[in-house]
Amino acid sequence: MSEETGLIEAMAREMYRKFWELNEDVPEWDKSPYQTMWRDQARAALSAISAAGWAVVPKQPTPEMDEAGYQAMLHWPEEWHLGPPEGITSEWFQSRQAYQWMLAAAPKVPSP
């Protein structure tokens, strides 16, 4: 199971559990005919998060994210060879660039 599929599955199971929380006769997840519906609901929730400008990323960066952050630190704009523009520190630029590149390299949640 991929990281992305694992996230969808974990969200779907938790949404399912929460939905049935007040019912004493909770059908077991493995016997539920509605697994696909709950997975679709999880994807919809993640889609709404993304549409609102947020991202769900792993707590620990993946190797691809680590590499993207490292590459960002190596790529300075040519015009900054004498230093960044006034008011912008090189550390700020590096951290901002690394963050953006790492987000771009983060695992993507599969579409339905």
TIPADO-241534 format. One record per residue (C-alpha): residue number from 1; x negated, y, z. Coordinates in Angstrom, 3 decimals, padded with zeros to 6 digits. Each point is the difference from the previous one (the first is absolute). Layout:
// TIPADO-241534
num NUM	px X	py Y	pz Z
...
***
This chain:
// TIPADO-241534
num 1	px 000.000	py 000.000	pz 000.000
num 2	px -001.451	py 003.369	pz -000.998
num 3	px -000.248	py 002.931	pz 002.418
num 4	px 002.771	py 001.761	pz -001.892
num 5	px 002.321	py -003.000	pz 000.072
num 6	px -000.822	py -000.515	pz 003.672
num 7	px 001.075	py 003.562	pz 000.769
num 8	px 003.316	py -000.420	pz -001.839
num 9	px 000.607	py -003.324	pz 001.751
num 10	px -000.800	py 001.413	pz 003.464
num 11	px 002.290	py 002.977	pz -000.562
num 12	px 002.827	py -002.158	pz -001.368
num 13	px -000.160	py -002.418	pz 002.934
num 14	px -000.023	py 002.837	pz 002.546
num 15	px 002.910	py 001.788	pz -001.710
num 16	px 001.896	py -003.300	pz -000.041
num 17	px -000.746	py -000.633	pz 003.668
num 18	px 001.029	py 003.527	pz 000.972
num 19	px 003.246	py -000.282	pz -001.987
num 20	px 000.962	py -003.164	pz 001.878
num 21	px -001.351	py 001.159	pz 003.367
num 22	px 003.411	py 000.289	pz 001.695
num 23	px 001.266	py -003.290	pz -001.399
num 24	px -000.677	py -003.047	pz 002.116
num 25	px 000.251	py -002.346	pz -002.975
num 26	px -002.800	py 001.418	pz -002.094
num 27	px -000.521	py -002.116	pz -003.104
num 28	px -003.613	py -001.090	pz -000.326
num 29	px -001.923	py 001.975	pz -002.604
num 30	px -001.060	py -003.142	pz -001.823
num 31	px 003.654	py -001.014	pz -000.385
num 32	px 001.320	py 003.418	pz -000.993
num 33	px 001.386	py 000.329	pz -003.531
num 34	px -000.671	py 003.747	pz 000.212
num 35	px -003.809	py 000.037	pz 000.040
num 36	px -000.169	py 001.647	pz -003.442
num 37	px 002.370	py 002.756	pz 001.113
num 38	px -002.120	py 000.771	pz 003.076
num 39	px -003.195	py 000.031	pz -002.073
num 40	px 001.682	py 002.452	pz -002.389
num 41	px 000.957	py 002.152	pz 002.985
num 42	px -003.617	py -000.016	pz 001.187
num 43	px -001.184	py 001.082	pz -003.466
num 44	px 002.614	py 002.765	pz -000.023
num 45	px -001.216	py 001.249	pz 003.384
num 46	px -003.604	py 000.079	pz -001.230
num 47	px 001.106	py 001.773	pz -003.171
num 48	px 001.727	py 002.679	pz 002.087
num 49	px -003.154	py 000.451	pz 002.071
num 50	px -002.049	py 000.483	pz -003.163
num 51	px 002.555	py 002.397	pz -001.522
num 52	px -000.258	py 002.111	pz 003.163
num 53	px -003.749	py 000.373	pz -000.564
num 54	px -001.233	py -002.558	pz 002.495
num 55	px -002.057	py -003.141	pz -000.498
num 56	px -000.099	py -003.311	pz 001.830
num 57	px -003.571	py -001.232	pz 000.124
num 58	px -001.798	py -002.737	pz 001.923
num 59	px -001.411	py 000.855	pz 003.438
num 60	px -003.390	py -001.207	pz -001.191
num 61	px -001.091	py 001.064	pz -003.488
num 62	px -000.273	py -002.708	pz -002.618
num 63	px -003.360	py -000.546	pz -001.719
num 64	px 001.399	py 001.939	pz -002.981
num 65	px 000.927	py 002.920	pz 002.241
num 66	px -003.453	py -000.057	pz 001.641
num 67	px -001.647	py 000.092	pz -003.424
num 68	px 002.228	py 002.855	pz -001.185
num 69	px -000.856	py 002.057	pz 003.094
num 70	px -003.692	py -000.665	pz -000.504
num 71	px 000.201	py 000.986	pz -003.676
num 72	px 001.832	py 003.199	pz 000.918
num 73	px -002.853	py 000.953	pz 002.302
num 74	px -002.461	py -000.473	pz -002.886
num 75	px 001.888	py 002.101	pz -002.571
num 76	px -000.480	py 003.685	pz 000.555
num 77	px 001.265	py 002.484	pz -002.556
num 78	px -002.927	py 001.260	pz -002.104
num 79	px 000.807	py 003.618	pz 000.832
num 80	px -000.546	py -000.739	pz 003.700
num 81	px -003.677	py -000.880	pz -000.381
num 82	px -000.846	py 003.145	pz 001.979
num 83	px 002.730	py -000.652	pz 002.559
num 84	px 003.789	py 000.220	pz 000.189
num 85	px 001.923	py 003.252	pz -000.536
num 86	px 000.187	py 002.446	pz 002.897
num 87	px 002.368	py -001.127	pz 002.726
num 88	px -000.152	py -003.695	pz -000.887
num 89	px -002.434	py -002.213	pz 001.837
num 90	px -001.650	py -002.898	pz -001.746
num 91	px 001.270	py -002.307	pz 002.742
num 92	px 003.593	py 001.124	pz -000.649
num 93	px -000.373	py -000.609	pz -003.716
num 94	px -001.564	py -003.409	pz 000.504
num 95	px 002.633	py -001.189	pz 002.452
num 96	px 002.855	py 001.322	pz -002.151
num 97	px -001.381	py -001.597	pz -003.155
num 98	px -000.685	py -003.305	pz 001.750
num 99	px 003.529	py -000.051	pz 001.447
num 100	px 001.593	py 000.588	pz -003.400
num 101	px -002.128	py -002.627	pz -001.730
num 102	px 000.631	py -002.540	pz 002.773
num 103	px 003.763	py 000.563	pz -000.193
num 104	px -000.138	py -000.510	pz -003.760
num 105	px -001.810	py -003.327	pz 000.576
num 106	px 002.394	py -001.222	pz 002.714
num 107	px 002.104	py -003.094	pz -000.734
num 108	px 003.273	py 000.809	pz -001.728
num 109	px 003.318	py -001.432	pz 001.090
num 110	px 001.497	py -001.984	pz -002.887
num 111	px 003.158	py 001.247	pz -001.685
num 112	px 003.141	py -002.138	pz 000.154
***
